[in-house]
């Protein structure tokens, strides 16, 4: 794939207007929800945007990565180092989840090998 080809369509004003036109009430409700969530509260807005950058990398949403990186960096003063550190936290959590869930595979192996008589959650297939 050349650099000119895109996997995702660019986020444009036209797409935003189309979403608004096709579903105005949910669009407005989502905007209000988002504004409420990202407003200063017990956590400052900058911290919330850094959390969003990390979460965007876990969910692998390119629009969210771009949008929240801009919000965190440009509007709330996060440094490139803070943004990268938040991304590393997300990477560790994603990897940690895979590691932690190995307990399910190990439990299944023990069951199949006859080393235990019941699976966790009683899931017998």
C-alpha positions as MATLAB code, in Angstrom:
seq = 'XXXXXXXXXXXXXXXXXXXXXXXXXXXXXXXXXXXXXXXXXXXXXXXXXXXXXXXXXXXXXXXXXXXXXXXXXXXXXXXXXXXXXXXXXXXXXXXXXXXXXXXXXXXXXXXXXXXXXXXXXXXXX';
ca = [
       0.000    0.000    0.000;
       1.462    3.337   -0.971;
       1.657    6.267    1.394;
      -1.031    7.948   -0.690;
      -3.591    5.208    0.012;
      -5.590    5.483    3.213;
      -7.210    2.749    5.234;
      -9.621    5.099    7.020;
     -11.425    8.052    5.512;
     -10.201   11.356    6.894;
     -12.307   12.982    9.601;
     -13.903   15.894    7.796;
     -16.447   18.581    8.542;
     -18.689   16.947    5.914;
     -18.699   13.624    7.787;
     -19.456   15.413   11.060;
     -22.334   17.260    9.408;
     -23.636   14.018    7.912;
     -23.624   12.330   11.331;
     -25.460   15.331   12.784;
     -28.026   15.283    9.988;
     -28.630   11.510   10.162;
     -28.935   11.290   13.962;
     -29.148   14.757   15.509;
     -30.318   13.814   19.019;
     -27.728   11.082   19.657;
     -25.018   13.298   18.164;
     -25.869   16.177   20.491;
     -26.165   13.821   23.469;
     -22.752   12.331   22.689;
     -21.179   15.781   22.388;
     -22.631   16.809   25.759;
     -21.492   13.531   27.329;
     -17.980   13.977   25.951;
     -17.743   17.566   27.142;
     -18.895   16.516   30.605;
     -16.460   13.603   30.817;
     -13.440   15.641   29.728;
     -14.175   18.727   31.856;
     -11.994   19.479   34.862;
     -13.222   17.573   37.885;
     -11.536   15.344   40.429;
      -9.053   14.755   37.594;
      -7.787   17.719   35.603;
      -8.669   17.796   31.903;
      -5.023   17.207   30.939;
      -4.937   13.955   32.922;
      -8.222   12.863   31.363;
      -6.805   13.512   27.896;
      -3.696   11.487   28.712;
      -5.949    8.638   29.864;
      -7.847    9.000   26.580;
      -4.612    8.826   24.573;
      -3.699    5.617   26.403;
      -7.190    4.128   25.972;
      -7.193    5.072   22.281;
      -4.047    3.043   21.785;
      -5.582    0.030   23.543;
      -8.763    0.267   21.460;
      -6.608    1.050   18.400;
      -8.860    3.833   17.183;
      -6.819    6.029   14.831;
      -9.320    8.882   15.044;
      -9.174    8.820   18.853;
      -5.390    8.603   18.869;
      -5.098   11.651   16.640;
      -7.871   13.654   18.297;
      -6.909   13.059   21.906;
      -3.214   13.517   21.200;
      -4.047   16.940   19.779;
      -6.299   17.716   22.751;
      -3.720   16.537   25.291;
      -0.738   18.147   23.614;
      -2.101   21.311   22.133;
      -4.986   22.343   24.354;
      -4.031   21.034   27.769;
      -0.260   21.328   27.728;
       0.828   17.698   27.877;
       4.409   17.198   26.821;
       5.495   14.647   24.209;
       7.166   12.740   27.052;
       3.901   12.590   29.041;
       2.003   11.405   25.978;
       4.558    8.688   25.218;
       4.587    7.579   28.856;
       0.784    7.271   28.796;
       1.082    5.130   25.646;
       3.612    2.878   27.408;
       1.194    2.466   30.318;
      -1.451    1.358   27.801;
       0.984   -1.069   26.186;
       1.853   -2.595   29.554;
      -1.798   -2.970   30.496;
      -2.586   -4.645   27.178;
       0.370   -7.024   27.554;
      -0.412   -7.550   31.228;
      -3.945   -8.604   30.367;
      -2.654  -11.292   28.022;
      -0.219  -12.497   30.664;
      -2.863  -12.521   33.415;
      -5.324  -14.429   31.233;
      -2.758  -17.187   30.756;
      -4.270  -18.563   33.972;
      -7.305  -19.615   31.898;
      -5.127  -21.499   29.411;
      -3.148  -23.142   32.224;
      -6.373  -24.159   33.969;
      -7.661  -25.669   30.706;
      -4.399  -27.554   30.121;
      -4.577  -29.042   33.626;
      -8.195  -30.093   33.021;
      -7.480  -31.689   29.628;
      -4.459  -33.535   31.028;
      -6.665  -34.894   33.820;
      -4.761  -33.043   36.512;
      -7.979  -31.437   37.754;
     -11.604  -32.472   37.536;
     -13.315  -29.137   37.002;
     -12.632  -26.025   34.962;
     -12.979  -22.585   36.418;
     -16.481  -21.259   35.655;
     -17.603  -24.852   34.949;
     -17.197  -24.383   31.197;
     -17.176  -27.947   29.839;
     -17.039  -28.187   26.062;
];
